[in-house]
Amino acid sequence: MSSLALLAASAAVPQNSDAAVCHAMRSTPLLQDLADPVLQRLAAIGKIVTAAADVELYQQGGVADHLLIVLEGQLAAFSTSANGTTAVVEVIHSGQTLGLATLLARLPRLMGVRTVTASRLLSIDAEGLLALIEHEPSLVTVLLRAEAREFHALVRQVCDLKLRTTAQRLGCYLLALAPEPRANTTAMRLPFDKRLLAARLGCRQENLSRAFAALRGFGVETHGARVILHDIAKLTAYSEPDEAFG
């Protein structure tokens, strides 16, 4: 039995009533515009699962048998090479999906998935979902949008790795965390530890420390997980975020 199946089996029964699952689906931006009959059919093949921090939900190369949508918490997608080196490909948050393309194409999972924090997730059976989309055009549209968002995020990462230094990538990441509308000064907390942040940015921890040091000259001040941006305009000019990626 997979880790996800074990989690589902241990979840409290009331949270998986049809009404609870429908409510959870309605609360996610991805599914909120679907008509009630479609949501009810989705709820019949879905469940809510919970997981503690640092739990492996799926293994790379495994069967894509469920679609996961994050309700609360954070998940990390990682890829492991033949020599055992592991790289974090993406960290996803509330409302986001991961690995939708492989599920729709019935391909093995390209990445493993692990919880970063304690998480609450929607799990939708893949075979039931694939059968349902043959009869529900509105669901097809929703899934295509979600797949496009996943692709968008991956392309943005590739562009960052090819076009920007580590310090610039870190600057772009911090700017993306800044609340909107932005003043020229703001403060925030990093959503996860610096070890994971380094992996997310495609660098080593020592390179991340050097990147933070380099950004001091552009108004970035750090106190552990707390970050203060003193001059957003100056940091933006240095980091050169691509507005097309928003």
C-alpha positions as CSV (number, residue, x, y, z in Angstrom):
1,M,0.0,0.0,0.0
2,S,1.3,3.5,-0.9
3,S,2.1,6.1,1.8
4,L,-0.9,8.1,0.5
5,A,-3.2,5.1,0.9
6,L,-1.9,4.6,4.5
7,L,-2.6,8.3,5.2
8,A,-6.1,8.0,3.9
9,A,-6.8,5.0,5.9
10,S,-5.7,6.7,9.1
11,A,-7.7,9.9,8.4
12,A,-10.8,10.7,10.5
13,V,-13.9,9.4,8.8
14,P,-16.1,12.6,9.2
15,Q,-13.7,14.7,7.0
16,N,-14.4,12.3,4.1
17,S,-18.2,12.6,4.0
18,D,-19.5,13.7,0.6
19,A,-20.4,17.1,2.0
20,A,-17.0,17.6,3.5
21,V,-15.2,16.7,0.3
22,C,-17.5,18.8,-1.8
23,H,-16.9,21.8,0.5
24,A,-13.1,21.3,0.3
25,M,-13.3,21.2,-3.5
26,R,-15.4,24.3,-3.6
27,S,-12.9,26.1,-1.4
28,T,-10.0,25.5,-3.9
29,P,-9.5,28.1,-6.7
30,L,-9.0,25.3,-9.2
31,L,-12.4,23.7,-8.7
32,Q,-14.6,26.5,-7.3
33,D,-16.3,27.4,-10.6
34,L,-17.5,23.8,-11.4
35,A,-21.2,23.2,-11.3
36,D,-22.5,21.3,-8.3
37,P,-23.3,18.1,-10.2
38,V,-19.7,17.9,-11.4
39,L,-18.4,18.5,-8.0
40,Q,-20.6,15.8,-6.6
41,R,-19.2,13.3,-9.1
42,L,-15.7,14.4,-8.3
43,A,-16.4,14.0,-4.5
44,A,-17.4,10.4,-5.2
45,I,-13.9,9.6,-6.4
46,G,-12.0,11.9,-4.0
47,K,-11.0,12.0,-0.4
48,I,-9.3,14.3,2.1
49,V,-6.0,13.1,3.5
50,T,-3.6,14.5,6.1
51,A,0.1,14.0,6.4
52,A,2.8,15.1,8.9
53,A,5.8,17.0,7.9
54,D,8.6,15.2,5.9
55,V,6.4,12.3,4.7
56,E,7.1,10.8,1.3
57,L,3.8,10.6,-0.5
58,Y,4.9,9.3,-3.9
59,Q,8.1,7.9,-5.4
60,Q,9.7,9.0,-8.6
61,G,8.8,6.5,-11.3
62,G,5.7,5.3,-9.5
63,V,2.2,5.0,-11.0
64,A,0.3,8.3,-11.1
65,D,-2.8,6.9,-9.5
66,H,-4.1,10.0,-7.7
67,L,-4.3,13.8,-8.4
68,L,-3.2,15.8,-5.4
69,I,-4.5,19.3,-4.6
70,V,-3.0,21.1,-1.6
71,L,-5.6,22.4,0.8
72,E,-3.2,23.4,3.6
73,G,0.6,23.0,3.9
74,Q,3.4,22.7,1.5
75,L,4.7,19.8,-0.7
76,A,8.2,19.5,-2.4
77,A,8.6,17.7,-5.7
78,F,12.1,16.2,-6.1
79,S,14.0,14.3,-8.7
80,T,16.8,11.8,-7.9
81,S,19.5,10.9,-10.4
82,A,21.1,7.5,-10.9
83,N,24.0,8.4,-8.6
84,G,21.6,9.3,-5.8
85,T,21.8,13.1,-6.1
86,T,18.5,14.7,-5.3
87,A,17.2,18.1,-6.5
88,V,14.1,19.9,-5.4
89,V,12.2,20.8,-8.6
90,E,9.3,22.7,-7.1
91,V,7.6,23.6,-3.8
92,I,3.8,23.9,-4.1
93,H,1.3,25.6,-1.7
94,S,-2.4,25.8,-1.1
95,G,-4.6,25.5,-4.2
96,Q,-1.8,24.1,-6.4
97,T,-1.4,20.7,-8.2
98,L,1.7,18.7,-9.1
99,G,2.3,16.1,-11.9
100,L,-1.0,16.6,-13.7
101,A,0.5,16.0,-17.2
102,T,1.9,12.6,-16.3
103,L,-1.5,11.6,-14.7
104,L,-3.5,12.7,-17.8
105,A,-1.1,10.9,-20.1
106,R,-1.0,7.8,-17.9
107,L,2.8,8.1,-17.6
108,P,5.0,7.2,-14.5
109,R,5.7,10.0,-12.1
110,L,8.7,12.1,-13.1
111,M,9.2,13.3,-9.6
112,G,8.8,12.1,-6.0
113,V,6.6,14.1,-3.6
114,R,7.3,14.8,0.0
115,T,5.5,17.0,2.6
116,V,7.5,20.1,3.8
117,T,5.0,20.9,6.5
118,A,2.0,19.1,8.0
119,S,-0.5,19.1,5.1
120,R,-4.1,18.6,4.3
121,L,-4.7,17.4,0.8
122,L,-7.4,16.5,-1.7
123,S,-6.7,13.2,-3.4
124,I,-8.7,12.3,-6.5
125,D,-8.6,8.9,-8.1
126,A,-6.8,9.0,-11.4
127,E,-8.8,6.4,-13.3
128,G,-12.1,7.9,-12.0
129,L,-11.0,11.3,-13.1
130,L,-9.9,10.2,-16.6
131,A,-13.3,8.5,-17.0
132,L,-15.1,11.6,-15.8
133,I,-13.4,14.1,-18.1
134,E,-14.8,12.1,-21.1
135,H,-18.3,13.4,-20.2
136,E,-17.6,16.8,-18.5
137,P,-16.1,19.5,-20.8
138,S,-16.0,22.0,-18.0
139,L,-13.7,19.7,-16.0
140,V,-11.4,19.4,-19.1
141,T,-11.1,23.2,-19.2
142,V,-10.2,23.3,-15.4
143,L,-7.5,20.6,-15.7
144,L,-6.0,22.2,-18.8
145,R,-5.6,25.5,-16.9
146,A,-4.0,23.7,-14.0
147,E,-1.6,21.9,-16.3
148,A,-0.7,25.2,-17.9
149,R,0.1,26.7,-14.5
150,E,2.4,23.8,-13.7
151,F,4.1,24.3,-17.1
152,H,4.4,28.0,-16.5
153,A,6.1,27.5,-13.2
154,L,8.6,25.0,-14.6
155,V,9.4,27.3,-17.6
156,R,10.0,30.2,-15.2
157,Q,12.5,28.1,-13.3
158,V,14.4,27.1,-16.4
159,C,14.6,30.7,-17.5
160,D,15.8,31.8,-14.1
161,L,18.6,29.1,-14.1
162,K,19.7,30.1,-17.6
163,L,19.4,33.9,-17.4
164,R,20.1,34.9,-13.8
165,T,22.8,34.5,-11.2
166,T,22.0,32.8,-7.8
167,A,21.7,36.3,-6.2
168,Q,19.4,37.5,-8.9
169,R,17.3,34.3,-8.6
170,L,17.1,34.9,-4.9
171,G,16.1,38.5,-5.4
172,C,13.3,37.5,-7.8
173,Y,12.1,34.9,-5.3
174,L,12.0,37.5,-2.5
175,L,10.2,40.0,-4.7
176,A,7.6,37.4,-5.5
177,L,7.0,36.9,-1.7
178,A,6.5,40.6,-1.2
179,P,2.8,41.6,-0.5
180,E,0.8,43.5,-3.1
181,P,0.4,46.4,-3.5
182,R,4.1,47.0,-2.6
183,A,5.6,49.9,-0.8
184,N,9.4,50.4,-1.3
185,T,10.0,48.7,2.0
186,T,8.4,45.5,3.3
187,A,9.1,42.6,5.7
188,M,8.3,38.9,5.3
189,R,9.1,35.4,6.6
190,L,10.6,32.7,4.4
191,P,8.0,30.0,3.9
192,F,10.5,27.2,4.5
193,D,14.0,26.7,5.8
194,K,17.1,27.9,3.9
195,R,18.2,24.3,3.1
196,L,15.1,23.8,1.1
197,L,15.2,27.3,-0.3
198,A,18.7,26.6,-1.7
199,A,17.5,23.4,-3.3
200,R,14.5,25.3,-4.8
201,L,16.8,27.9,-6.3
202,G,19.2,25.3,-7.7
203,C,22.2,26.1,-5.6
204,R,24.1,24.8,-2.5
205,Q,23.5,26.3,0.9
206,E,26.9,28.0,0.9
207,N,26.0,29.7,-2.4
208,L,22.7,30.8,-0.9
209,S,24.5,32.4,2.0
210,R,26.7,34.3,-0.5
211,A,23.7,35.3,-2.4
212,F,22.1,36.8,0.7
213,A,25.3,38.6,1.4
214,A,25.4,40.0,-2.1
215,L,21.9,41.3,-1.7
216,R,22.7,43.4,1.3
217,G,23.9,46.0,-1.0
218,F,20.5,46.1,-2.6
219,G,18.6,46.6,0.7
220,V,18.0,43.0,1.8
221,E,18.3,42.4,5.6
222,T,17.9,39.0,7.2
223,H,17.3,37.8,10.7
224,G,16.9,34.0,10.5
225,A,13.7,33.4,8.6
226,R,12.7,37.0,8.7
227,V,13.6,39.1,5.7
228,I,13.3,42.9,5.3
229,L,13.5,44.5,1.9
230,H,14.5,48.1,2.4
231,D,14.7,49.2,-1.2
232,I,12.4,47.2,-3.5
233,A,13.0,49.4,-6.5
234,K,16.8,48.9,-6.2
235,L,16.4,45.1,-5.7
236,T,14.0,44.9,-8.7
237,A,16.5,46.8,-10.9
238,Y,19.3,44.3,-9.9
239,S,17.2,41.1,-10.1
240,E,15.4,41.9,-13.3
241,P,12.3,39.8,-12.7
242,D,10.4,38.9,-15.8
243,E,7.0,40.5,-15.6
244,A,5.7,38.1,-18.2
245,F,5.9,35.3,-15.6
246,G,4.1,37.3,-12.9
